[in-house]
Amino acid sequence: MGEDAGFLVTDQTLFYYYRNGSPCGTYGQLNLGVESFVKDDQFQIFPNPAADELTIKTTSTIPYTITLFNMLGQTVEAIQTTKQEQTINVANMPPGVYNVSIIDGGGNRYNDKVVVVH
């Protein structure tokens, strides 16, 4: 490869090109392996950071599952609910950063991080 070789990446297409700028190889839809996500405004998680309780609020009326994972990927809390406002007690969890995964009945996923402090 010459000094002009490189990659051009856009949100949907990957091109590999060389000196004269002509693409070679393959290009097309770039699949990043991301599952479908719900709109960010469908779920609110607060307060963040949380000391005693964490509240998840939604506009959705369909059942959903909330799972909290520690940084080792271990499940520390899992709740299935239909409530539009769900409270989780975090007072006994060690301080740190936790991943929150919310999956609704349609398989849509919302992910966020929360910090637990004491």
N, C-alpha and C positions, 0 to 999 in steps of 0.2 A: 504494500500500500504506500502511496506517495504522501507527501505532506498535506495534500488537499483532501485526503480521505477523511470521512467522518460520518456522523449520524445526524439526521434531521428528524426530530420527534415532534409530532403534534398530538392533539388529544385523541385522534382517531386513526392516524396513519403513521407507520414507521417506514422511512426510506433509508436505504444505504446507498451512498453514492461514492464515486471516485473522481479522479482528477478532472475529467471533462464535465463533471456535473451530471452525467447521465446516471439514472438510478439502475441498480442491479440487485439481484436477489428478489426477495418478496416484499410486498407491501399490501396493506389493506387494513381491515378493522383490527385495532389493537385491543385485545381482550386482557384486561387487568385482573380478571377473576374476582371482581367485586360483586357481592350479592345485591339484590335490590334493597334500597333503603327507603324508609319513610321520610316524609318531609320533616325538617328540623323543628318546625313550629308545632308538630303534633304532640311532642313530649317536652316537658320542662322538668329539669332536675335541680333541686335547690334545698338548702343552701349549699354552696360549694366554695370553700371547704365546709364540712359538716362535723359537728362535735358529738351530738346526741342522736339526732334524727335526720334522715334524708327523706325528702318528699319527691315523689314522681307524680306529675300532673299531666293529664292527657285530655284531648278533645274527642278521642275515639270512644266508641261504645262497644267495640268488639273485644273479646278476651285477649289478654296478652300475658307474656311471661317476662319477669324481670330477673336477671341473673347478675350477681356481683362476683367478680373474679379478683383475686389478689394478683400481684405482679408475677407470681409463679404459675398463673393460669388455673389455680385451684378455685373451685366454686366455694364461696363463703356464705352465700345466701341465694335462694331461688324461690320465687313467689309467682304463682299463677293467680291472676285477678281479672275482674271486670270493672273494678272501681276506677272512677275518673281521677281520684286522688288517693295514692297509696303511700303510707309512711313506713319507713324501714328503720328499726333501731340499730344504730351503729356505735352506741356507747361502749359496747364490749369488744369491738373490733380493734385490733392494733392500729395505731396511727400509720398512715401511708396512703399511697395512690391505689385506687381500685378502678377496674374497668366495669362499666355498666352496659349490659346488653339487654335490649328490649325487643322481643319478637312478638308481633301481633298474630292473630289467628290466620291471616292471609300469608304468613311467612315473611313479611317485610321486617327489616331489622333496623334498629336505631342503636348506635354505639356512642358512648361518651366516657369520660374519665371523671372521677370525683376524688377529692382528698378528704381523708378522715384525720381530724386533729383532736387532741384532748388537752 
